[in-house]
Amino acid sequence: MADPENKTVNRVRWASLADGISYVILVGIAMPLKYLADMPMAVRIVGMLHGILFIGLCLFLLLALIDKRLSFKWCVIVFVCALIPLAPFFLDRKLKML
């Protein structure tokens, strides 16, 4: 079970989930709105939000690596999962156990 005092890993988990949700919204809602309903503003707004959340995730990963709360291997796994839709939701279960 995860140590409740391990705030660094919890921040990575929450940033990963927020990034995953924004990615699903971008790909599943905003992109179809852009191409099927001619609403490019949806991608602009959700895309910018997703970009900010992705940068935040990268910063939290860097902090976790510096604090030695996550190994380099786990940081790479979290980063790669952020590039695959729905992967952060499956990864979250593993991160809870760290």
C-alpha positions in Angstrom: 0.0 0.0 0.0 1.2 3.5 -0.8 2.7 5.6 2.0 0.2 8.4 2.7 3.1 10.7 3.5 4.5 10.2 0.0 3.2 13.4 -1.4 5.6 13.5 -4.4 4.2 10.2 -5.9 0.7 11.3 -5.1 1.3 14.5 -7.1 2.6 12.5 -10.0 -0.5 10.2 -9.8 -2.9 13.1 -9.8 -1.0 15.0 -12.5 -1.0 11.8 -14.6 -4.8 11.3 -14.1 -5.5 14.9 -15.0 -3.4 14.7 -18.1 -5.1 11.4 -19.1 -8.5 12.9 -18.7 -7.6 16.0 -20.7 -6.1 13.7 -23.4 -9.3 11.7 -23.7 -11.3 14.8 -23.9 -9.0 16.2 -26.6 -9.1 13.1 -28.7 -12.6 11.9 -28.0 -14.5 15.2 -27.9 -12.5 18.2 -29.2 -11.0 16.6 -32.3 -14.4 15.2 -33.5 -15.9 18.7 -32.9 -13.1 20.2 -35.0 -13.4 17.9 -37.9 -17.0 16.9 -37.9 -18.7 20.0 -36.6 -16.2 22.6 -37.9 -15.5 23.9 -34.4 -11.7 24.4 -34.2 -11.9 26.5 -31.0 -12.6 23.2 -29.1 -9.1 21.9 -30.0 -7.5 25.2 -29.2 -9.0 25.4 -25.7 -8.7 21.7 -24.7 -5.3 21.4 -26.5 -3.9 24.3 -24.5 -5.2 22.9 -21.2 -3.8 19.5 -22.1 -0.4 21.0 -22.9 -0.3 22.8 -19.6 -1.3 19.6 -17.7 1.4 17.6 -19.6 4.1 20.1 -18.7 2.9 20.0 -15.1 3.2 16.2 -15.2 6.7 16.4 -16.6 7.7 18.8 -13.8 6.2 16.5 -11.1 8.1 13.6 -12.7 11.3 15.6 -12.5 10.7 16.5 -8.9 10.0 12.8 -8.1 13.2 11.8 -9.8 15.2 14.4 -7.9 13.7 13.5 -4.6 14.4 9.8 -5.4 10.7 9.0 -4.8 10.5 7.4 -8.3 13.2 5.6 -10.2 14.2 6.6 -13.7 12.5 3.5 -15.0 9.2 4.5 -13.4 9.5 8.1 -14.6 9.9 6.8 -18.2 6.9 4.5 -17.8 4.7 7.3 -16.6 5.9 9.6 -19.4 5.3 7.0 -22.1 1.9 6.2 -20.6 1.0 9.9 -20.9 1.4 9.6 -24.7 -1.1 6.7 -24.9 -4.8 7.5 -24.4 -6.3 5.6 -21.4 -2.9 4.3 -20.3 -2.7 6.6 -17.2 -5.8 5.1 -15.8 -4.3 1.6 -15.8 -1.0 2.9 -14.6 -2.6 4.6 -11.6 -3.2 1.3 -9.9 0.5 0.5 -10.1 1.5 3.9 -8.8 -0.7 3.5 -5.7 1.4 0.5 -4.7 4.7 2.4 -4.8 
